Amino acid sequence: MSHASQTTTTAADQLRTAAATARQVAAEREATRDPSQEPSPGVAHADTQPLPSSPSQHLLRLIVDALQLPDPARTPQDETAYLAMVSRRAGLVLQACQRALAGPAEGAVLYAARDLFDGVSGMPAVTYRHARGGPRASA
């Protein structure tokens, strides 16, 4: 295997591992969440963090959808196309996060979500062959 192919494979494996870890952490947080410990609407509690707002949840779902792609076939061309697509989508996610953090609370998050959706929707469909076995299973 050539050095370029090994590097591509390693980067693709790292991206898959990071995405799987993020899904696992999110699932563990959801499984251990205690609804009785959640703050009442309109009441501030210093010892608990407020639940994400609906716009924030929407943005987080869009981020996961933008970065969760089927694994590529194990060829240098397919892995290169996969990495290029993930890189472009990660750039859009970064822009959305920066926009969400830069503006006033909910409005900035909504605009960031809209821009992320538009950006990912405007990209071409998957341009690589998928690995055998189909897309990854969601955690």
N, CA and C atoms as a LAMMPS dump frame, in Angstrom:
ITEM: TIMESTEP
0
ITEM: NUMBER OF ATOMS
417
ITEM: BOX BOUNDS ff ff ff
-5.0000000000000000e+02 5.0000000000000000e+02
-5.0000000000000000e+02 5.0000000000000000e+02
-5.0000000000000000e+02 5.0000000000000000e+02
ITEM: ATOMS id mol type element x y z
1 1 1 N 0.851 -1.162 0
2 1 2 C 0 0 0
3 1 3 C 0.903 1.232 0
4 2 1 N 0.607 2.214 -0.818
5 2 2 C 1.425 3.415 -0.902
6 2 3 C 1.23 4.293 0.328
7 3 1 N 2.165 5.212 0.534
8 3 2 C 2.091 6.118 1.684
9 3 3 C 0.834 6.985 1.606
10 4 1 N 0.504 7.479 0.415
11 4 2 C -0.694 8.325 0.262
12 4 3 C -1.953 7.545 0.596
13 5 1 N -2.007 6.302 0.186
14 5 2 C -3.171 5.465 0.479
15 5 3 C -3.272 5.179 1.968
16 6 1 N -2.134 4.926 2.617
17 6 2 C -2.133 4.682 4.062
18 6 3 C -2.589 5.924 4.817
19 7 1 N -2.126 7.094 4.377
20 7 2 C -2.518 8.35 5.019
21 7 3 C -4.01 8.581 4.861
22 8 1 N -4.542 8.334 3.667
23 8 2 C -5.971 8.506 3.414
24 8 3 C -6.769 7.553 4.286
25 9 1 N -6.346 6.3 4.362
26 9 2 C -7.041 5.318 5.175
27 9 3 C -7.01 5.719 6.644
28 10 1 N -5.87 6.164 7.13
29 10 2 C -5.755 6.567 8.524
30 10 3 C -6.671 7.743 8.832
31 11 1 N -6.707 8.745 7.976
32 11 2 C -7.572 9.908 8.199
33 11 3 C -9.04 9.502 8.174
34 12 1 N -9.421 8.641 7.253
35 12 2 C -10.812 8.178 7.179
36 12 3 C -11.177 7.404 8.44
37 13 1 N -10.26 6.561 8.913
38 13 2 C -10.508 5.808 10.15
39 13 3 C -10.649 6.743 11.342
40 14 1 N -9.835 7.774 11.401
41 14 2 C -9.925 8.739 12.499
42 14 3 C -11.254 9.474 12.482
43 15 1 N -11.72 9.87 11.29
44 15 2 C -13.019 10.543 11.187
45 15 3 C -14.146 9.622 11.618
46 16 1 N -14.085 8.357 11.202
47 16 2 C -15.125 7.404 11.593
48 16 3 C -15.114 7.198 13.111
49 17 1 N -13.93 7.096 13.699
50 17 2 C -13.82 6.903 15.144
51 17 3 C -14.366 8.112 15.894
52 18 1 N -14.037 9.317 15.441
53 18 2 C -14.523 10.53 16.095
54 18 3 C -16.038 10.627 16.017
55 19 1 N -16.612 10.309 14.861
56 19 2 C -18.069 10.362 14.711
57 19 3 C -18.745 9.324 15.603
58 20 1 N -18.178 8.121 15.681
59 20 2 C -18.754 7.08 16.535
60 20 3 C -18.683 7.476 18.005
61 21 1 N -17.586 8.089 18.405
62 21 2 C -17.439 8.536 19.793
63 21 3 C -18.457 9.617 20.116
64 22 1 N -18.655 10.566 19.218
65 22 2 C -19.629 11.637 19.441
66 22 3 C -21.037 11.07 19.569
67 23 1 N -21.378 10.102 18.722
68 23 2 C -22.71 9.486 18.807
69 23 3 C -22.871 8.741 20.13
70 24 1 N -21.812 8.049 20.57
71 24 2 C -21.869 7.29 21.822
72 24 3 C -22.034 8.223 23.016
73 25 1 N -21.292 9.327 23.046
74 25 2 C -21.405 10.284 24.148
75 25 3 C -22.81 10.876 24.194
76 26 1 N -23.353 11.238 23.025
77 26 2 C -24.704 11.801 22.98
78 26 3 C -25.731 10.787 23.481
79 27 1 N -25.581 9.529 23.085
80 27 2 C -26.515 8.491 23.527
81 27 3 C -26.404 8.26 25.032
82 28 1 N -25.179 8.276 25.562
83 28 2 C -24.991 8.089 27.002
84 28 3 C -25.588 9.244 27.793
85 29 1 N -25.424 10.469 27.299
86 29 2 C -26.004 11.633 27.982
87 29 3 C -27.516 11.539 28
88 30 1 N -28.081 11.148 26.877
89 30 2 C -29.542 11.038 26.8
90 30 3 C -30.044 9.928 27.711
91 31 1 N -29.319 8.814 27.785
92 31 2 C -29.747 7.678 28.606
93 31 3 C -29.664 7.987 30.095
94 32 1 N -28.731 8.841 30.491
95 32 2 C -28.564 9.136 31.913
96 32 3 C -29.267 10.417 32.341
97 33 1 N -29.94 11.08 31.428
98 33 2 C -30.638 12.325 31.75
99 33 3 C -31.811 12.027 32.663
100 34 1 N -31.94 12.783 33.734
101 34 2 C -33.017 12.62 34.702
102 34 3 C -33.993 13.777 34.542
103 35 1 N -35.167 13.535 33.947
104 35 2 C -36.132 14.62 33.718
105 35 3 C -36.554 15.326 34.996
106 36 1 N -36.531 14.642 36.153
107 36 2 C -36.945 15.281 37.4
108 36 3 C -35.94 16.33 37.858
109 37 1 N -34.713 16.28 37.33
110 37 2 C -33.683 17.237 37.713
111 37 3 C -33.601 18.43 36.769
112 38 1 N -34.472 18.466 35.775
113 38 2 C -34.445 19.559 34.815
114 38 3 C -35.108 20.791 35.404
115 39 1 N -34.571 21.967 35.077
116 39 2 C -35.163 23.186 35.612
117 39 3 C -36.554 23.432 35.03
118 40 1 N -37.388 24.034 35.829
119 40 2 C -38.717 24.408 35.364
120 40 3 C -38.591 25.563 34.398
121 41 1 N -39.486 25.671 33.411
122 41 2 C -39.406 26.795 32.474
123 41 3 C -39.49 28.118 33.231
124 42 1 N -38.609 29.029 32.896
125 42 2 C -38.62 30.351 33.493
126 42 3 C -37.977 30.425 34.866
127 43 1 N -37.476 29.314 35.397
128 43 2 C -36.852 29.312 36.724
129 43 3 C -35.365 29.014 36.55
130 44 1 N -34.522 29.895 37.076
131 44 2 C -33.076 29.703 36.968
132 44 3 C -32.586 28.81 38.095
133 45 1 N -31.77 27.845 37.748
134 45 2 C -31.162 26.944 38.72
135 45 3 C -29.658 26.991 38.508
136 46 1 N -28.91 27.415 39.518
137 46 2 C -27.459 27.551 39.383
138 46 3 C -26.755 26.207 39.295
139 47 1 N -27.347 25.152 39.87
140 47 2 C -26.658 23.863 39.908
141 47 3 C -26.931 22.974 38.701
142 48 1 N -27.792 23.383 37.787
143 48 2 C -28.069 22.585 36.596
144 48 3 C -27.905 23.441 35.359
145 49 1 N -27.545 22.796 34.277
146 49 2 C -27.449 23.507 33.009
147 49 3 C -28.798 23.404 32.316
148 50 1 N -29.228 24.479 31.684
149 50 2 C -30.503 24.397 30.982
150 50 3 C -30.402 23.438 29.799
151 51 1 N -31.517 22.845 29.474
152 51 2 C -31.56 21.969 28.308
153 51 3 C -31.363 22.804 27.05
154 52 1 N -30.805 22.214 26.024
155 52 2 C -30.649 22.962 24.787
156 52 3 C -32.012 23.418 24.278
157 53 1 N -32.016 24.598 23.735
158 53 2 C -33.261 25.116 23.189
159 53 3 C -33.594 24.397 21.89
160 54 1 N -34.786 24.582 21.433
161 54 2 C -35.197 23.956 20.194
162 54 3 C -34.309 24.366 19.018
163 55 1 N -33.976 25.655 18.856
164 55 2 C -33.056 26.008 17.77
165 55 3 C -31.688 25.352 17.933
166 56 1 N -31.217 25.248 19.165
167 56 2 C -29.924 24.603 19.394
168 56 3 C -29.983 23.118 19.043
169 57 1 N -31.054 22.46 19.438
170 57 2 C -31.212 21.042 19.098
171 57 3 C -31.258 20.862 17.587
172 58 1 N -31.946 21.771 16.916
173 58 2 C -32.04 21.699 15.456
174 58 3 C -30.651 21.837 14.827
175 59 1 N -29.877 22.799 15.298
176 59 2 C -28.53 22.98 14.768
177 59 3 C -27.67 21.743 15.028
178 60 1 N -27.777 21.173 16.223
179 60 2 C -26.99 19.975 16.532
180 60 3 C -27.375 18.804 15.635
181 61 1 N -28.664 18.647 15.375
182 61 2 C -29.093 17.57 14.459
183 61 3 C -28.533 17.785 13.06
184 62 1 N -28.542 19.04 12.601
185 62 2 C -27.992 19.339 11.276
186 62 3 C -26.494 19.062 11.217
187 63 1 N -25.786 19.349 12.301
188 63 2 C -24.348 19.08 12.347
189 63 3 C -24.09 17.576 12.232
190 64 1 N -24.827 16.787 13.006
191 64 2 C -24.66 15.332 12.937
192 64 3 C -24.986 14.827 11.53
193 65 1 N -26.088 15.302 10.964
194 65 2 C -26.464 14.873 9.613
195 65 3 C -25.416 15.278 8.578
196 66 1 N -24.827 16.454 8.749
197 66 2 C -23.828 16.927 7.787
198 66 3 C -22.563 16.079 7.818
199 67 1 N -22.204 15.593 9.005
200 67 2 C -20.933 14.87 9.14
201 67 3 C -21.069 13.358 9.099
202 68 1 N -22.28 12.848 9.166
203 68 2 C -22.481 11.403 9.173
204 68 3 C -22.706 10.92 7.742
205 69 1 N -21.681 10.334 7.183
206 69 2 C -21.729 9.838 5.808
207 69 3 C -21.424 8.346 5.793
208 70 1 N -21.923 7.647 4.784
209 70 2 C -21.592 6.221 4.67
210 70 3 C -20.085 6.037 4.48
211 71 1 N -19.573 4.954 5.015
212 71 2 C -18.154 4.647 4.85
213 71 3 C -17.838 4.463 3.371
214 72 1 N -16.623 4.872 2.961
215 72 2 C -16.247 4.683 1.559
216 72 3 C -15.74 3.268 1.31
217 73 1 N -15.779 2.875 0.055
218 73 2 C -15.135 1.617 -0.339
219 73 3 C -13.642 1.784 -0.076
220 74 1 N -12.956 0.685 0.156
221 74 2 C -11.531 0.742 0.517
222 74 3 C -10.641 0.871 -0.716
223 75 1 N -10.868 1.925 -1.48
224 75 2 C -9.978 2.241 -2.6
225 75 3 C -9.477 3.666 -2.391
226 76 1 N -8.285 3.98 -2.856
227 76 2 C -7.769 5.344 -2.672
228 76 3 C -8.693 6.416 -3.268
229 77 1 N -9.291 6.146 -4.427
230 77 2 C -10.161 7.132 -5.057
231 77 3 C -11.409 7.397 -4.216
232 78 1 N -12.026 6.337 -3.718
233 78 2 C -13.24 6.503 -2.926
234 78 3 C -12.938 7.141 -1.574
235 79 1 N -11.839 6.747 -0.954
236 79 2 C -11.479 7.346 0.329
237 79 3 C -11.101 8.815 0.163
238 80 1 N -10.448 9.146 -0.937
239 80 2 C -10.107 10.547 -1.204
240 80 3 C -11.367 11.374 -1.41
241 81 1 N -12.323 10.847 -2.175
242 81 2 C -13.588 11.562 -2.397
243 81 3 C -14.352 11.722 -1.085
244 82 1 N -14.334 10.688 -0.254
245 82 2 C -14.99 10.736 1.055
246 82 3 C -14.367 11.833 1.923
247 83 1 N -13.037 11.847 1.998
248 83 2 C -12.355 12.841 2.824
249 83 3 C -12.597 14.258 2.316
250 84 1 N -12.63 14.43 1
251 84 2 C -12.906 15.754 0.439
252 84 3 C -14.313 16.212 0.811
253 85 1 N -15.27 15.301 0.736
254 85 2 C -16.647 15.651 1.084
255 85 3 C -16.774 15.971 2.567
256 86 1 N -16.161 15.155 3.42
257 86 2 C -16.211 15.405 4.864
258 86 3 C -15.533 16.737 5.178
259 87 1 N -14.441 17.039 4.503
260 87 2 C -13.732 18.294 4.73
261 87 3 C -14.611 19.495 4.366
262 88 1 N -15.272 19.428 3.218
263 88 2 C -16.159 20.537 2.814
264 88 3 C -17.308 20.696 3.798
265 89 1 N -17.887 19.584 4.216
266 89 2 C -18.998 19.646 5.17
267 89 3 C -18.52 20.14 6.538
268 90 1 N -17.333 19.717 6.951
269 90 2 C -16.791 20.188 8.225
270 90 3 C -16.561 21.698 8.182
271 91 1 N -16.165 22.215 7.043
272 91 2 C -16.006 23.66 6.888
273 91 3 C -17.331 24.385 7.072
274 92 1 N -18.403 23.825 6.508
275 92 2 C -19.729 24.416 6.682
276 92 3 C -20.171 24.358 8.147
277 93 1 N -19.867 23.249 8.811
278 93 2 C -20.212 23.11 10.23
279 93 3 C -19.455 24.149 11.047
280 94 1 N -18.177 24.327 10.766
281 94 2 C -17.382 25.315 11.485
282 94 3 C -17.96 26.718 11.295
283 95 1 N -18.325 27.066 10.072
284 95 2 C -18.931 28.374 9.81
285 95 3 C -20.232 28.536 10.586
286 96 1 N -21.047 27.482 10.614
287 96 2 C -22.322 27.549 11.333
288 96 3 C -22.079 27.745 12.827
289 97 1 N -21.123 27.044 13.382
290 97 2 C -20.82 27.195 14.814
291 97 3 C -20.319 28.602 15.113
292 98 1 N -19.456 29.128 14.261
293 98 2 C -18.955 30.483 14.467
294 98 3 C -20.087 31.5 14.393
295 99 1 N -20.994 31.308 13.443
296 99 2 C -22.124 32.235 13.317
297 99 3 C -23.043 32.136 14.53
298 100 1 N -23.295 30.925 15.002
299 100 2 C -24.167 30.734 16.161
300 100 3 C -23.579 31.396 17.402
301 101 1 N -22.262 31.342 17.55
302 101 2 C -21.608 31.928 18.719
303 101 3 C -21.436 33.443 18.615
304 102 1 N -21.474 33.978 17.41
305 102 2 C -21.188 35.388 17.198
306 102 3 C -22.387 36.307 17.441
307 103 1 N -23.586 35.776 17.309
308 103 2 C -24.749 36.645 17.378
309 103 3 C -25.539 36.485 18.648
310 104 1 N -26.64 37.22 18.742
311 104 2 C -27.498 37.13 19.925
312 104 3 C -28.254 35.808 19.951
313 105 1 N -28.062 35.061 20.962
314 105 2 C -28.661 33.763 21.287
315 105 3 C -29.44 33.071 20.178
316 106 1 N -30.758 32.992 20.345
317 106 2 C -31.595 32.16 19.479
318 106 3 C -31.565 32.581 18.014
319 107 1 N -31.557 33.879 17.757
320 107 2 C -31.55 34.346 16.37
321 107 3 C -30.33 33.868 15.617
322 108 1 N -29.169 33.951 16.246
323 108 2 C -27.931 33.521 15.598
324 108 3 C -27.94 32.025 15.344
325 109 1 N -28.483 31.264 16.28
326 109 2 C -28.536 29.807 16.12
327 109 3 C -29.452 29.439 14.958
328 110 1 N -30.586 30.117 14.861
329 110 2 C -31.515 29.836 13.759
330 110 3 C -30.897 30.155 12.404
331 111 1 N -30.223 31.306 12.317
332 111 2 C -29.578 31.667 11.052
333 111 3 C -28.448 30.693 10.726
334 112 1 N -27.707 30.271 11.733
335 112 2 C -26.626 29.312 11.515
336 112 3 C -27.184 27.981 11.012
337 113 1 N -28.285 27.54 11.611
338 113 2 C -28.915 26.286 11.174
339 113 3 C -29.404 26.403 9.734
340 114 1 N -30.018 27.527 9.421
341 114 2 C -30.511 27.739 8.052
342 114 3 C -29.36 27.699 7.056
343 115 1 N -28.271 28.417 7.374
344 115 2 C -27.137 28.463 6.461
345 115 3 C -26.473 27.099 6.305
346 116 1 N -26.387 26.338 7.403
347 116 2 C -25.81 24.999 7.325
348 116 3 C -26.677 24.098 6.449
349 117 1 N -27.982 24.153 6.652
350 117 2 C -28.891 23.344 5.838
351 117 3 C -28.753 23.709 4.365
352 118 1 N -28.755 25.008 4.067
353 118 2 C -28.628 25.448 2.676
354 118 3 C -27.297 25.01 2.071
355 119 1 N -26.222 25.14 2.851
356 119 2 C -24.906 24.775 2.338
357 119 3 C -24.782 23.294 2.034
358 120 1 N -25.251 22.455 2.947
359 120 2 C -25.162 21.006 2.738
360 120 3 C -26.12 20.58 1.623
361 121 1 N -27.291 21.19 1.581
362 121 2 C -28.265 20.845 0.533
363 121 3 C -27.75 21.211 -0.853
364 122 1 N -26.937 22.253 -0.929
365 122 2 C -26.406 22.692 -2.212
366 122 3 C -25.217 21.887 -2.691
367 123 1 N -24.727 20.973 -1.873
368 123 2 C -23.584 20.15 -2.264
369 123 3 C -24.066 18.98 -3.121
370 124 1 N -23.165 18.449 -3.944
371 124 2 C -23.563 17.279 -4.727
372 124 3 C -23.808 16.076 -3.825
373 125 1 N -24.579 15.159 -4.336
374 125 2 C -24.83 13.916 -3.599
375 125 3 C -23.507 13.182 -3.422
376 126 1 N -23.525 12.142 -2.64
377 126 2 C -22.318 11.363 -2.361
378 126 3 C -21.662 10.962 -3.687
379 127 1 N -20.37 11.261 -3.795
380 127 2 C -19.658 11.037 -5.058
381 127 3 C -18.628 9.919 -4.952
382 128 1 N -18.878 8.954 -4.089
383 128 2 C -17.948 7.838 -3.936
384 128 3 C -18.753 6.561 -3.725
385 129 1 N -18.085 5.445 -3.985
386 129 2 C -18.736 4.151 -3.751
387 129 3 C -18.681 3.84 -2.268
388 130 1 N -19.739 3.255 -1.764
389 130 2 C -19.821 2.928 -0.346
390 130 3 C -19.165 1.578 -0.082
391 131 1 N -18.735 1.417 1.16
392 131 2 C -18.18 0.135 1.587
393 131 3 C -19.273 -0.911 1.544
394 132 1 N -18.891 -2.151 1.391
395 132 2 C -19.878 -3.243 1.404
396 132 3 C -20.55 -3.272 2.765
397 133 1 N -21.812 -3.601 2.766
398 133 2 C -22.55 -3.644 4.013
399 133 3 C -23.405 -2.409 4.212
400 134 1 N -23.317 -1.446 3.303
401 134 2 C -24.165 -0.276 3.379
402 134 3 C -23.665 0.75 4.364
403 135 1 N -24.512 1.731 4.647
404 135 2 C -24.127 2.822 5.54
405 135 3 C -23.913 2.336 6.956
406 136 1 N -23.178 3.134 7.727
407 136 2 C -22.938 2.823 9.135
408 136 3 C -24.239 2.809 9.898
409 137 1 N -24.259 1.97 10.896
410 137 2 C -25.421 1.967 11.78
411 137 3 C -25.274 3.099 12.765
412 138 1 N -26.364 3.786 13.035
413 138 2 C -26.333 4.876 14.005
414 138 3 C -26.294 4.305 15.399
415 139 1 N -25.559 4.981 16.265
416 139 2 C -25.481 4.535 17.652
417 139 3 C -26.648 5.103 18.434
